[in-house]
């Protein structure tokens, strides 16, 4: 050897979002990384299924912590936007309850807060069966959805 420290090889088991992130960070710090995945594709629960000409997301359909993606890409000198397109959604999702009540989770924190307030009693307890909300609901960061380019 020429006096340089040699980092050991590292095996990462599972190529879901966590495994991919770990492999990227390890490789960026100089480790030789072998990534193992039992499925035919990477992404884990954030994968897709194509059937009869239709594409279905098989896992998370929105990103609520874009800063985690930004931090990962930044750690290797890149920007997430170089590889992914993030599109803010006005309504993140809609919850349906047995009594026909619906609750919209809005992108805009103040509007989401008003929606929660309109579905709760004056003392803060919920009107929705089997549901409770905390005061942190208005601190939700803007969620994003992935927009793909090309056909599927």
LUMROTI-183264 format. One record per residue: residue in one letter; y, z, x of N, C-alpha, C, O in turn. Coordinates in steps of 0.1 Angstrom, whole numbers, plus 2048, in hexadecimal, padded with zeros to 3 digits. Example, Ala and Ser with C-alpha at 12.3 -4.5 7.8 and 13.67 -1.06 7.14 Angstrom:
2
+------+------+------+------+-------+-------+-------+------+------+------+------+------+------+
| code | n.py | n.pz | n.px | ca.py | ca.pz | ca.px | c.py | c.pz | c.px | o.py | o.pz | o.px |
+------+------+------+------+-------+-------+-------+------+------+------+------+------+------+
|    A |  7C7 |  84E |  884 |   7D3 |   84E |   87B |  7DF |  84E |  884 |  7DF |  855 |  88E |
|    S |  7EA |  847 |  880 |   7F5 |   847 |   889 |  800 |  84F |  881 |  80B |  850 |  886 |
+------+------+------+------+-------+-------+-------+------+------+------+------+------+------+
***
This chain:
152
+------+------+------+------+-------+-------+-------+------+------+------+------+------+------+
| code | n.py | n.pz | n.px | ca.py | ca.pz | ca.px | c.py | c.pz | c.px | o.py | o.pz | o.px |
+------+------+------+------+-------+-------+-------+------+------+------+------+------+------+
|    X |  7F4 |  800 |  808 |   800 |   800 |   800 |  80C |  800 |  809 |  80C |  804 |  814 |
|    X |  817 |  7FC |  803 |   824 |   7FB |   80A |  82D |  807 |  808 |  839 |  806 |  80A |
|    X |  827 |  812 |  803 |   82F |   81E |   801 |  835 |  820 |  7F3 |  83B |  82A |  7F0 |
|    X |  834 |  815 |  7EB |   839 |   816 |   7DD |  82F |  81E |  7D5 |  823 |  81D |  7D6 |
|    X |  834 |  826 |  7CB |   82C |   82D |   7C2 |  825 |  823 |  7B8 |  82C |  81A |  7B3 |
|    X |  819 |  825 |  7B6 |   811 |   81C |   7AD |  80F |  824 |  7A0 |  808 |  82E |  7A0 |
|    X |  814 |  81E |  795 |   812 |   825 |   788 |  804 |  821 |  783 |  800 |  815 |  785 |
|    X |  7FD |  82A |  77D |   7EF |   827 |   778 |  7F0 |  81D |  76C |  7FA |  81C |  765 |
|    X |  7E5 |  817 |  769 |   7E3 |   80E |   75D |  7E2 |  818 |  751 |  7DD |  823 |  752 |
|    X |  7E8 |  813 |  746 |   7E8 |   81B |   73A |  7E1 |  813 |  72F |  7E4 |  807 |  72E |
|    X |  7D9 |  819 |  727 |   7D3 |   812 |   71B |  7DA |  818 |  70F |  7DA |  824 |  70D |
|    X |  7DE |  810 |  706 |   7E4 |   814 |   6F9 |  7DA |  80F |  6EF |  7D8 |  803 |  6EE |
|    X |  7D6 |  818 |  6E6 |   7CC |   815 |   6DC |  7D3 |  814 |  6CF |  7D9 |  81D |  6CA |
|    X |  7D3 |  808 |  6C9 |   7DA |   805 |   6BC |  7E7 |  7FE |  6BE |  7F0 |  802 |  6C6 |
|    X |  7E8 |  7F2 |  6B8 |   7F4 |   7EA |   6B9 |  7FC |  7EA |  6AC |  802 |  7E0 |  6A8 |
|    X |  7FD |  7F6 |  6A6 |   806 |   7F8 |   69B |  814 |  7FA |  6A1 |  816 |  7F8 |  6AD |
|    X |  81E |  7FD |  699 |   82C |   7FF |   69E |  82D |  809 |  6A9 |  834 |  808 |  6B3 |
|    X |  825 |  815 |  6A7 |   826 |   81F |   6B2 |  81F |  81A |  6BF |  825 |  81D |  6C9 |
|    X |  814 |  814 |  6BE |   80D |   80F |   6CA |  815 |  804 |  6D1 |  816 |  804 |  6DD |
|    X |  81B |  7FB |  6C9 |   823 |   7F1 |   6CF |  82F |  7F7 |  6D6 |  833 |  7F3 |  6E1 |
|    X |  836 |  801 |  6D0 |   841 |   807 |   6D5 |  83E |  80E |  6E2 |  845 |  80D |  6EC |
|    X |  833 |  816 |  6E2 |   82E |   81D |   6EE |  82B |  813 |  6FA |  82F |  815 |  705 |
|    X |  824 |  808 |  6F6 |   821 |   7FE |   701 |  82E |  7F7 |  706 |  82E |  7F5 |  713 |
|    X |  837 |  7F4 |  6FE |   844 |   7EF |   703 |  84B |  7F8 |  70C |  84F |  7F4 |  717 |
|    X |  84C |  805 |  708 |   853 |   80F |   711 |  84C |  811 |  71E |  852 |  812 |  728 |
|    X |  83F |  812 |  71D |   837 |   814 |   72A |  838 |  808 |  733 |  83A |  80A |  73F |
|    X |  837 |  7FC |  72E |   838 |   7F0 |   736 |  846 |  7EF |  73C |  847 |  7EB |  748 |
|    X |  850 |  7F3 |  735 |   85E |   7F2 |   73A |  860 |  7FC |  746 |  869 |  7FA |  74E |
|    X |  858 |  807 |  746 |   85A |   810 |   751 |  850 |  80D |  75D |  850 |  815 |  766 |
|    X |  849 |  802 |  75C |   841 |   7FE |   767 |  832 |  800 |  766 |  82B |  7FC |  76F |
|    X |  82D |  806 |  75B |   81F |   807 |   75A |  818 |  7FA |  756 |  81F |  7F1 |  750 |
|    X |  80C |  7F8 |  75B |   804 |   7EC |   756 |  7FD |  7F1 |  74A |  7F6 |  7FB |  74A |
|    X |  800 |  7EA |  73F |   7FB |   7EF |   731 |  7F1 |  7E5 |  72C |  7F3 |  7D9 |  72B |
|    X |  7E6 |  7EB |  727 |   7DC |   7E3 |   71F |  7DD |  7E9 |  711 |  7DC |  7F5 |  70F |
|    X |  7DF |  7E0 |  708 |   7E1 |   7E3 |   6FA |  7D4 |  7DE |  6F2 |  7D1 |  7D3 |  6F2 |
|    X |  7CE |  7E8 |  6EB |   7C2 |   7E5 |   6E4 |  7C4 |  7E6 |  6D5 |  7CA |  7F0 |  6D0 |
|    X |  7C0 |  7DC |  6CD |   7C1 |   7DD |   6BE |  7B4 |  7D7 |  6B8 |  7AF |  7CD |  6BD |
|    X |  7AF |  7DE |  6AE |   7A2 |   7D9 |   6A8 |  7A4 |  7CE |  69E |  79B |  7C7 |  69B |
|    X |  7B0 |  7CE |  698 |   7B3 |   7C3 |   68E |  7B6 |  7B6 |  695 |  7B8 |  7B5 |  6A1 |
|    X |  7B7 |  7AC |  68D |   7B9 |   79E |   693 |  7C8 |  79C |  696 |  7CC |  793 |  69D |
|    X |  7D1 |  7A5 |  691 |   7DF |   7A4 |   694 |  7E5 |  7B1 |  697 |  7DF |  7BC |  694 |
|    X |  7F1 |  7B1 |  69D |   7F8 |   7BD |   6A0 |  801 |  7C1 |  694 |  804 |  7B9 |  68C |
|    X |  806 |  7CD |  695 |   810 |   7D2 |   68B |  80B |  7DD |  682 |  813 |  7E4 |  67C |
|    X |  7FE |  7DF |  682 |   7F8 |   7EB |   67B |  7FC |  7E9 |  66C |  7FA |  7DF |  666 |
|    X |  801 |  7F4 |  666 |   804 |   7F5 |   658 |  810 |  7EC |  655 |  812 |  7E9 |  649 |
|    X |  817 |  7E7 |  65F |   823 |   7DE |   65C |  81E |  7D0 |  65D |  825 |  7C7 |  663 |
|    X |  812 |  7CD |  659 |   80D |   7BF |   659 |  80F |  7B7 |  64D |  816 |  7BC |  644 |
|    X |  809 |  7AC |  64C |   80A |   7A3 |   641 |  7FC |  79E |  63D |  7F3 |  79E |  645 |
|    X |  7FB |  79A |  631 |   7EE |   794 |   62C |  7F2 |  787 |  625 |  7FB |  787 |  61D |
|    X |  7EC |  77C |  629 |   7EF |   76F |   622 |  7E3 |  76B |  61A |  7D7 |  76B |  61F |
|    X |  7E5 |  768 |  60D |   7DB |   765 |   604 |  7E0 |  75B |  5FA |  7EA |  75D |  5F4 |
|    X |  7D9 |  750 |  5F9 |   7DC |   745 |   5EF |  7EA |  740 |  5F1 |  7F1 |  73D |  5E7 |
|    X |  7EF |  73F |  5FD |   7FD |   73A |   5FF |  808 |  745 |  5FE |  813 |  741 |  5FF |
|    X |  804 |  751 |  5FB |   80E |   75C |   5F9 |  80D |  766 |  605 |  802 |  768 |  60A |
|    X |  818 |  76C |  609 |   818 |   776 |   614 |  81C |  783 |  60E |  825 |  784 |  606 |
|    X |  814 |  78E |  611 |   816 |   79B |   60C |  818 |  7A4 |  618 |  810 |  7A4 |  622 |
|    X |  822 |  7AD |  617 |   823 |   7B8 |   621 |  818 |  7C2 |  61E |  816 |  7C6 |  613 |
|    X |  811 |  7C7 |  628 |   806 |   7D1 |   626 |  80B |  7DF |  629 |  802 |  7E8 |  629 |
|    X |  817 |  7E1 |  62D |   81C |   7EE |   630 |  82A |  7F0 |  62D |  82F |  7EB |  623 |
|    X |  831 |  7F7 |  636 |   840 |   7FA |   633 |  847 |  7ED |  630 |  845 |  7E3 |  637 |
|    X |  84F |  7ED |  626 |   857 |   7E1 |   622 |  866 |  7E3 |  625 |  86E |  7DA |  623 |
|    X |  86A |  7EE |  62B |   877 |   7F0 |   62F |  878 |  7F9 |  63B |  86F |  801 |  63D |
|    X |  883 |  7F7 |  642 |   886 |   800 |   64E |  891 |  809 |  64A |  89C |  805 |  647 |
|    X |  88E |  816 |  64B |   899 |   820 |   648 |  89F |  826 |  655 |  8AA |  82D |  654 |
|    X |  89A |  823 |  660 |   8A0 |   828 |   66D |  8A1 |  81D |  677 |  89A |  81C |  681 |
|    X |  8AA |  814 |  674 |   8AC |   808 |   67D |  8B0 |  80D |  68B |  8AD |  805 |  695 |
|    X |  8B6 |  818 |  68D |   8B9 |   81D |   69A |  8AD |  81F |  6A3 |  8AE |  81E |  6AF |
|    X |  8A1 |  821 |  69D |   895 |   823 |   6A5 |  892 |  815 |  6AB |  88E |  814 |  6B7 |
|    X |  893 |  80A |  6A4 |   891 |   7FD |   6A9 |  89B |  7FA |  6B4 |  898 |  7F5 |  6BE |
|    X |  8A8 |  7FD |  6B1 |   8B3 |   7FA |   6BA |  8B0 |  802 |  6C7 |  8B2 |  7FC |  6D2 |
|    X |  8AC |  80E |  6C7 |   8A9 |   816 |   6D3 |  89D |  810 |  6DB |  89E |  80F |  6E7 |
|    X |  893 |  80C |  6D4 |   887 |   806 |   6DB |  88B |  7F9 |  6E2 |  889 |  7F8 |  6EE |
|    X |  892 |  7F0 |  6DC |   896 |   7E4 |   6E2 |  8A0 |  7E6 |  6ED |  8A0 |  7E0 |  6F8 |
|    X |  8AA |  7F0 |  6EB |   8B4 |   7F3 |   6F5 |  8AD |  7F9 |  701 |  8B2 |  7F7 |  70D |
|    X |  8A2 |  800 |  700 |   89B |   807 |   70B |  895 |  7FC |  715 |  892 |  800 |  720 |
|    X |  894 |  7F0 |  710 |   88F |   7E5 |   719 |  899 |  7DA |  71B |  896 |  7CF |  71E |
|    X |  8A6 |  7DE |  718 |   8B1 |   7D4 |   71B |  8B2 |  7C9 |  711 |  8B7 |  7BE |  715 |
|    X |  8AD |  7CB |  705 |   8AE |   7C1 |   6FB |  8B5 |  7C6 |  6EE |  8B8 |  7D2 |  6ED |
|    X |  8B8 |  7BD |  6E5 |   8BD |   7C1 |   6D8 |  8B3 |  7BD |  6CD |  8AE |  7B2 |  6CE |
|    X |  8B1 |  7C6 |  6C4 |   8A8 |   7C3 |   6B9 |  8AB |  7B6 |  6B2 |  8A2 |  7AF |  6AD |
|    X |  8B8 |  7B3 |  6B0 |   8BC |   7A7 |   6A9 |  8B8 |  79A |  6B0 |  8B9 |  78F |  6AA |
|    X |  8B5 |  79B |  6BD |   8B0 |   78F |   6C4 |  8A2 |  78B |  6BE |  89E |  77F |  6C0 |
|    X |  89B |  794 |  6B8 |   88D |   792 |   6B4 |  88B |  793 |  6A5 |  882 |  78D |  69F |
|    X |  893 |  79C |  69E |   891 |   79F |   690 |  89E |  79D |  689 |  8A9 |  79F |  68E |
|    X |  89D |  79A |  67C |   8A9 |   799 |   673 |  8A8 |  7A5 |  669 |  89E |  7A6 |  662 |
|    X |  8B3 |  7AC |  669 |   8B3 |   7B8 |   65F |  8BD |  7B4 |  655 |  8C9 |  7B0 |  658 |
|    X |  8B9 |  7B6 |  648 |   8C2 |   7B3 |   63D |  8C3 |  7BF |  634 |  8B9 |  7C4 |  62F |
|    X |  8D0 |  7C5 |  632 |   8D1 |   7D0 |   629 |  8CE |  7CC |  61B |  8D1 |  7C2 |  616 |
|    X |  8C7 |  7D5 |  614 |   8C3 |   7D3 |   606 |  8CC |  7DC |  5FE |  8CE |  7E8 |  600 |
|    X |  8D2 |  7D7 |  5F3 |   8DB |   7DF |   5EA |  8D3 |  7EB |  5E4 |  8D7 |  7F6 |  5E4 |
|    X |  8C7 |  7E8 |  5DF |   8BE |   7F2 |   5DA |  8B1 |  7F2 |  5E3 |  8AA |  7E8 |  5E4 |
|    X |  8AF |  7FD |  5E9 |   8A4 |   7FF |   5F2 |  897 |  7FE |  5EB |  88E |  7F6 |  5EE |
|    X |  896 |  806 |  5E0 |   88A |   806 |   5D8 |  88D |  80C |  5CB |  897 |  813 |  5C9 |
|    X |  884 |  80B |  5C1 |   886 |   811 |   5B4 |  879 |  819 |  5B1 |  86E |  815 |  5B2 |
|    X |  87C |  826 |  5AD |   871 |   82F |   5A9 |  870 |  82F |  59A |  879 |  830 |  593 |
|    X |  863 |  82F |  595 |   860 |   82F |   587 |  859 |  83C |  584 |  850 |  840 |  58B |
|    X |  85D |  842 |  579 |   856 |   84F |   575 |  850 |  84D |  567 |  853 |  845 |  55F |
|    X |  846 |  856 |  564 |   83E |   855 |   558 |  846 |  855 |  54B |  842 |  850 |  541 |
|    X |  852 |  85C |  54B |   85A |   85C |   53F |  864 |  850 |  53E |  86D |  850 |  536 |
|    X |  861 |  846 |  546 |   869 |   839 |   546 |  876 |  83B |  54E |  87E |  831 |  54E |
|    X |  879 |  846 |  554 |   885 |   847 |   55C |  883 |  83F |  569 |  878 |  83F |  56F |
|    X |  88E |  839 |  56E |   88D |   833 |   57B |  898 |  839 |  584 |  8A2 |  83E |  57F |
|    X |  896 |  838 |  591 |   89F |   83D |   59A |  8A1 |  832 |  5A5 |  897 |  82E |  5AB |
|    X |  8AD |  82D |  5A7 |   8AF |   823 |   5B1 |  8B4 |  829 |  5BE |  8BD |  832 |  5BE |
|    X |  8AE |  826 |  5C9 |   8B2 |   82B |   5D6 |  8BB |  820 |  5DB |  8B7 |  815 |  5E0 |
|    X |  8C8 |  822 |  5DB |   8D2 |   819 |   5DF |  8D5 |  819 |  5EE |  8D4 |  824 |  5F4 |
|    X |  8D8 |  80E |  5F4 |   8DC |   80C |   602 |  8E8 |  815 |  605 |  8E8 |  81C |  60F |
|    X |  8F2 |  815 |  5FC |   8FE |   81C |   5FE |  8FC |  82B |  5FC |  8F9 |  82E |  5F0 |
|    X |  8FD |  833 |  606 |   8FA |   842 |   604 |  902 |  848 |  5F8 |  8FC |  850 |  5F1 |
|    X |  90F |  845 |  5F6 |   916 |   84C |   5EB |  910 |  848 |  5DE |  90F |  850 |  5D5 |
|    X |  90D |  83B |  5DD |   907 |   836 |   5D0 |  8FA |  83C |  5CE |  8F6 |  83F |  5C2 |
|    X |  8F2 |  83D |  5D8 |   8E5 |   844 |   5D7 |  8E6 |  852 |  5D3 |  8DF |  857 |  5CA |
|    X |  8F0 |  859 |  5D8 |   8F3 |   867 |   5D5 |  8F7 |  868 |  5C6 |  8F2 |  872 |  5BF |
|    X |  8FF |  85F |  5C1 |   902 |   85F |   5B3 |  8F6 |  85D |  5AA |  8F5 |  863 |  59F |
|    X |  8ED |  854 |  5AF |   8E1 |   851 |   5A7 |  8D9 |  85E |  5A6 |  8D3 |  861 |  59B |
|    X |  8D7 |  865 |  5B1 |   8CF |   871 |   5B1 |  8D6 |  87B |  5A8 |  8CF |  882 |  5A0 |
|    X |  8E3 |  87D |  5AA |   8EA |   887 |   5A2 |  8E9 |  884 |  593 |  8E8 |  88D |  58B |
|    X |  8E9 |  877 |  58F |   8E7 |   874 |   581 |  8D9 |  877 |  57B |  8D8 |  877 |  56F |
|    X |  8D0 |  878 |  584 |   8C2 |   87B |   580 |  8BE |  889 |  583 |  8B2 |  88D |  581 |
|    X |  8C8 |  892 |  586 |   8C5 |   8A0 |   588 |  8CD |  8A9 |  57F |  8D7 |  8A4 |  57A |
|    X |  8C9 |  8B5 |  57D |   8D1 |   8BE |   575 |  8DD |  8C4 |  57D |  8DE |  8C2 |  589 |
|    X |  8E5 |  8CC |  576 |   8F1 |   8D1 |   57D |  8ED |  8DB |  588 |  8F5 |  8DB |  592 |
|    X |  8E2 |  8E2 |  588 |   8DE |   8EB |   592 |  8D7 |  8E4 |  59D |  8D2 |  8EB |  5A7 |
|    X |  8D5 |  8D7 |  59D |   8CF |   8CF |   5A7 |  8C0 |  8CD |  5A5 |  8BA |  8C5 |  5AD |
|    X |  8BA |  8D4 |  59B |   8AC |   8D1 |   599 |  8AB |  8C3 |  593 |  8B4 |  8BE |  58C |
|    X |  89F |  8BD |  594 |   89D |   8B0 |   590 |  89A |  8AF |  581 |  894 |  8B8 |  57B |
|    X |  89E |  8A4 |  57B |   899 |   8A1 |   56D |  88D |  898 |  56E |  886 |  896 |  564 |
|    X |  889 |  894 |  57A |   87E |   88B |   57B |  871 |  893 |  57E |  871 |  89B |  586 |
|    X |  866 |  890 |  576 |   85A |   898 |   578 |  854 |  896 |  585 |  852 |  88B |  58B |
|    X |  850 |  8A1 |  58B |   849 |   8A1 |   598 |  852 |  89D |  5A4 |  84C |  898 |  5AE |
|    X |  85F |  89E |  5A3 |   868 |   89A |   5AE |  872 |  8A4 |  5B1 |  877 |  8AB |  5A8 |
|    X |  875 |  8A5 |  5BE |   881 |   8AD |   5C1 |  889 |  8A6 |  5CC |  883 |  89E |  5D4 |
|    X |  895 |  8A9 |  5CD |   89E |   8A3 |   5D7 |  8A5 |  8AD |  5DF |  8A8 |  8B8 |  5D9 |
|    X |  8A8 |  8AA |  5EB |   8B0 |   8B3 |   5F3 |  8BE |  8AE |  5F5 |  8C0 |  8A2 |  5F2 |
|    X |  8C7 |  8B6 |  5FA |   8D5 |   8B2 |   5FD |  8D6 |  8A7 |  607 |  8E1 |  8A1 |  609 |
|    X |  8CB |  8A4 |  60F |   8CC |   89B |   61A |  8CB |  88C |  615 |  8CC |  883 |  61D |
|    X |  8C9 |  88A |  608 |   8C7 |   87D |   603 |  8D2 |  873 |  606 |  8D1 |  867 |  608 |
|    X |  8DE |  879 |  606 |   8EA |   871 |   609 |  8EC |  86E |  617 |  8F6 |  867 |  61B |
|    X |  8E4 |  873 |  620 |   8E5 |   870 |   62E |  8DB |  865 |  633 |  8DA |  863 |  63F |
|    X |  8D5 |  85F |  62A |   8CC |   854 |   62D |  8D3 |  849 |  635 |  8DE |  845 |  630 |
|    X |  8CE |  844 |  640 |   8D4 |   839 |   647 |  8D1 |  82C |  640 |  8C7 |  82B |  639 |
|    X |  8DA |  822 |  642 |   8D7 |   816 |   63B |  8CA |  80F |  63F |  8C7 |  80D |  64A |
|    X |  8C2 |  80D |  634 |   8B4 |   807 |   637 |  8B6 |  7F8 |  638 |  8C0 |  7F2 |  634 |
|    X |  8AC |  7F2 |  63E |   8AC |   7E4 |   640 |  89F |  7DE |  63D |  895 |  7E5 |  63D |
|    X |  89E |  7D1 |  63A |   892 |   7CA |   638 |  891 |  7BF |  641 |  89B |  7B9 |  645 |
|    X |  885 |  7BB |  645 |   883 |   7B0 |   64F |  883 |  7A3 |  647 |  87C |  7A1 |  63D |
|    X |  88B |  79A |  64C |   88C |   78C |   647 |  885 |  783 |  651 |  889 |  783 |  65C |
|    X |  87B |  77C |  64C |   874 |   773 |   655 |  87A |  766 |  655 |  881 |  762 |  64C |
|    X |  878 |  75E |  660 |   87C |   751 |   660 |  870 |  748 |  660 |  866 |  74B |  665 |
|    X |  872 |  73C |  65A |   866 |   733 |   659 |  85D |  736 |  64D |  860 |  73F |  645 |
|    X |  853 |  72E |  64C |   84A |   730 |   641 |  83E |  739 |  645 |  83C |  73B |  650 |
|    X |  837 |  73E |  63B |   82C |   747 |   63D |  820 |  742 |  637 |  815 |  748 |  638 |
+------+------+------+------+-------+-------+-------+------+------+------+------+------+------+
***
